Amino acid sequence: MKPAPFDYQRPATVEEAAKILAQSAGGKVLAGGQSLIPLLNLRLSFPELLVDINRIPDLDYIVEDAGVVRVGALVRQSTFGDSFLVQSKVPLAAQGVSHVGHYVTRNQGTVAGSLAHSDSRGELPVALVALGGSVSVVSEEGQRDIEAADLFVTDFTTSISETEIIVESSWPVGGSEWGFAFSEFALRHGDYALAMIAVAIHVVDGVVDQATIVAGSVADRPLFLEEASRHLLGRRPDEDVFSSCREAAVAAVDPADDIHATGEYKQHLMGVLVDAALRSAWKDSTGEAHG
């Protein structure tokens, strides 16, 4: 199919782009286009205007600054995943992005675009929430930061207004006492996952003093598994701890049946993935293996 008619503008600056969006009625920002263009072609989205930001300079960078890795809006997913800085400083994000689509689509799709798209089956939103990251957005009114926990409202909906543009995402850096793991199950590599888990734990003197477990593909947004995370705090993980985390994770989700799997099966996957990710994160932090 062909998209419905739309106007097209290619601003030279962020300020010009923000002005164009402010004056439009329902304009959309175009960066990588790996999600937006299929929606247009299927006529599931009908923007009157596309604002192409690909020619705006200074939005293609990955830098470490004040304990975070800052990623510009035009950084492609493949560049992000291949970056030594990302792999070494925010390995959870590097693990997550390796599951996004296929390498050829990651060559074009952007990190910011994936976050703005807010697909509940998206790996990068889950990783950003697990790390406690944020995005910076710009409009004619100025710039503001949005924490990941406040960014994703529901499927394909964020707290970003139609006149705002993501210009940067920020990914907090973990130290040597942190352990990270990303685990998902898809019927084929590159397909949407039936379930996914991101884990970040901080270990001091052999016990977990900070823990975040976030699920994806089983709710309408990245889902912080508060009860499962709480079971780790103040504990040195053993089989009883892993078991209680699995049970809490399964109890926290109520995924719907679809053509690929039943909700019951997806709940089972939650337990399997949480167990695997927790063991991997513990080993990542301490060097000790369980099981």
N, C-alpha and C positions, 0 to 999 in steps of 0.2 A: 504494500500500500504506500501511498504518498502522504506526506503530512499536509494538514490544512494550511492555507496561506498564512504567512507571518512576515513581519518586517524584520530587517536585520541591520544591526549597527555594530561597528568595531571600534570602540573607544581606544584612545592612546594612553589614558591615565585612569587610575582608580577613581579619582574625583569626577572625571567625565562619565565614567560608567555609573557611578552613584547618582549623578544628576539625571542621566537618561532613565534609570530605573524609577527615580522619584517622579518623573513626568509621564511614565507609562502606566497603563492599566494591565497589570498582570504580566509583566515582562519576565523572562527567564534568563539566567546567566548560563552561557555556554563555555565550557572549558574542554574537558576530554570528550564529552558527549556520549560516553559508552552506555549510560542509562537514559539520558534525555532523548537522544535521537531515536532509539527504538520506540520510546513512548510516543514520540511525534508521528513516526511512521505507522504505528498501530492506531493512531488517533485516540489515544488514551490521555493525551495532554494537548491543550489548544492555546498556547501562548500567542498573544498578538505580536510579540516582539522577542527576538533573541539578541542578547547582548554578549558578543564574543569578546572575551577578555584575553585571548591568547597572544595578542600583540602588545599587551601592557608590560613594560620592562620591570625588572626587580621583583617579580613574584615567583621566580624559579630559584629557590635556595633551600639548603638544609644546613643549619648552623646550631651549635650548642651555645647556650647563653643562660647564665644564672640558674643552672640546675634543670634546664629543659632543653629538648631538641625542638627548634622552631622550624616549621616546614611551610614554605610559601605555597600559595594557592595553585600555582601551575606546575608543581612537582608531580611527575607521573608516578604511578604506583610501582612500576618496575624500577625506576630510579630510587625511590624510597626503599624498596626491599633490598636492592643491591648495594645501598650505601653502607660503607664500613662504619660510619658514625651511628647510623640507626641500628645496625646489627650489634654493635658493641655497647651502646648506651641505652637503647630501648629494644632489647631482643624480643619482647612480647609482640611489639608492633611488626617487627620483621617476620616473626613466625606467622602472625595473622595474615599479613598481606600476601604471603606465599600461597594462600588458599583462594585468593580473590580471582575468580574467572580463570583465564588462561594468560600465558605470558604475552601473547599478541595483544590482548585487550588491555593488559596492564601497561603496555607500552604507550597507550593513548589515554587511558583513564587516569584521573587525578585523585590524590588523597583527599583534597578538599571536596571534590565532587562526590566521592563516596560518602563522606560525612553529611553533606548537604542533602543527598538523596534519601538518607534515613531509612534504608531498607532494613527491616528487622532481621533479615537473613544475612546482613553484611558483617564481615569480619572486622573492618576497621572501626565502626562504631563500638563494637564490643570491647576491642582492645583499648580504645580511648577512655571508655568508662572505667575499665579495670585499672588503668594507670592513673586515673584522676586528672586527665588532661583537660584541655579547653580549646576553643576557637576564638579568633578575633574577627569581628565583622565591622564593615564600614558602610555608612550611609551618608546622605547630605547632612544629617544631624551630628555626625562625628563617628568615633570608633568606640566599641565596647567589647568586653570579653564575656563569653558564655561558658560556664563550666559544663563538662560533658554530662554530668548528672542532670543538668537542666536543659540540655540541648535537644534530646530526642523525645518527642511528644508521643508519637504513635507511628505506624507505618507511613512512610513517605511524608511525614510532617515533623518539622523542627520548630524551635522557638525563634528562628530567624525570620524576620519580616520580609515581605516581597521587595522592599526597597533596600535591603542589606545584602552585602556580598562578603563571603568568607575570604579574607586575605591571608590568613595564617592559621595553622593548627599548632598546638604546643603539647609536647609529649614529655612528661617528667622522667628524669634520669634516675635509675636505681643504682645503688652501690653494691659492693661485694656481698653484703649480708642479705640481699634480696634474691628471691628465686621466682622465676616466671615460667609459665607453660601455657600453650594454646593448643587445644585439641578439638577436632571436629570429625563428624562422620557424614560423608556424602556418598550417594550411590556411585558416582564417578567423579574423579578429580576435576574440579572446575565447575561442577554442578552446585546448585544451592545446597547447603548442608541441612540435614534433617535436625541436627542439634550441634551446638558448639559451646565450648567452655574456655574462658580465659581466667588464669589464676595469677595473683601476685601476693607473695608472702614475704615478710621480713622476720628474720630469725636472729635473736640475741641470746647468747649464753645457752644455746640449745633448745630454746622454746620460741614459739611463734608469738610475736607481739603486735603484728599488723597482718591482716589478711583480707583480701578481696577476691571473691569468686563471682564472675559475671557470666550469665548464660545468653545465648543467642539462638534464633530460629524457633523458639518455643513460646514467644510472647510477641506483643506488638512493638516492642522496643528492647534494647539491651536490658537484661533483668539482673539486678544485683541480688545475689542469693545471701541475704543477711544472716539467716539462721545457720546455714551451712558454714559461712565464714566465721561466725561466732564460735562454733565448735572447735576451731583451731586455736583461738586466743589463749595464751598462757599455757599451751600444751606442747609437749614433744610428740609429734604424730606417731601413733602406733596403729595396729589393726583396728582397735576399738574406735579410735578417732576417725580413721578413714571410713569405717562403717557408719558412724553417726553422721558424717558429712554427706555420704552417699544418700542416706535415708532422708536427710533434710533437703537435699537438692531435688530429689524425686518428688517429695511432698510439696515443694514450692512452685512447681510448674504444672500447668494444665493445658498442654498443647492440643490443638484440634486435629482431628483426622483429616487426611488429604489423600490424593491419589497415590502418594509415594509410601505412606506409612500411617498406622493408627496412632492416635495420641498416646495410647498405652505403650506402644513400642518406643516412641520418642521419650517418654518418661524413663523407660529402661535405659535408653542411650544416655540420658542425663547422669544416671548413676555410674555407668561405665566410664564416661568421659571425665566426670569429676574425680573418680578414683585415679585414673591414669594421669590426669593433669596435676593433681596434688602430689603424687609420688614423684613426678618429673620436676615440679617446682621445688620440692624439698631437696632433691638431689642437686638441683641447680644452685641452691643456696648453700648447702652444707657439704656436698660431695658424697653424702651417704645415700645408699639405695635401700628401698623397702620392697620386699617381695621379689 
